[in-house]
Amino acid sequence: MDNFKLNNGTTIPVAGIGTFMLQPAEAEASVLAALKNGYTMIDTANAYMNEKAVGRGMKRSGKKREEIYLSTKLWPSEYENDNAVDETLERLGVDYVDLLYIHQPAGNWLAGYRQLEKAYKEGKAKSIGISNFDTLGLTQTAIDFAEIKPQTVQVEAHPYY
């Protein structure tokens, strides 16, 4: 599968699977099937309530951790929780994620972004990004605020949006 190079030199697969709205059993089975069938990128979030299941699916796949590109997101209620990143890693059963996002620009998202930067500096996140920043103004605010510029901007894109 092809990859894109990010502004920090890391790469991200062009396609992967998301686990939004999947119940834990569905998430585990979907991750397992996707990894067994050649996908390498998995996207989840602590708000999806299936991070533990995603981690189980990854483990059951038999793939080495470094063969899987894992992204997750911090929910606004976690932006000021100093333990949020460690709790996410624990739920996923991993030492790091390949990409860690701010889920949306709500609450104290600037504090949340500082959490991402800290995780990046500590090696707990290989890349960081913003998600659901649906106006150019907010995206620019994030870029101007950031000590470490976002490597990705995840946007919702489908025929019904």
Buried (B, 14 or more C-beta within 10 A) or exposed (E): EEEEEBEEEBBBBEEBBBBEEBEBEBBBBBBBEBBEEEBBBBBBBBBBBBBBBBBBBBBBBEBEEEEBBBBBBBBBBBBEBEEBBEBBBEBBBBEBBBBBBBBBBEBEBBBBBBBBBBBBEEEBBBBBBBBBBEEEEBBEBBEEEBEBEBBBBBEEEEEEE
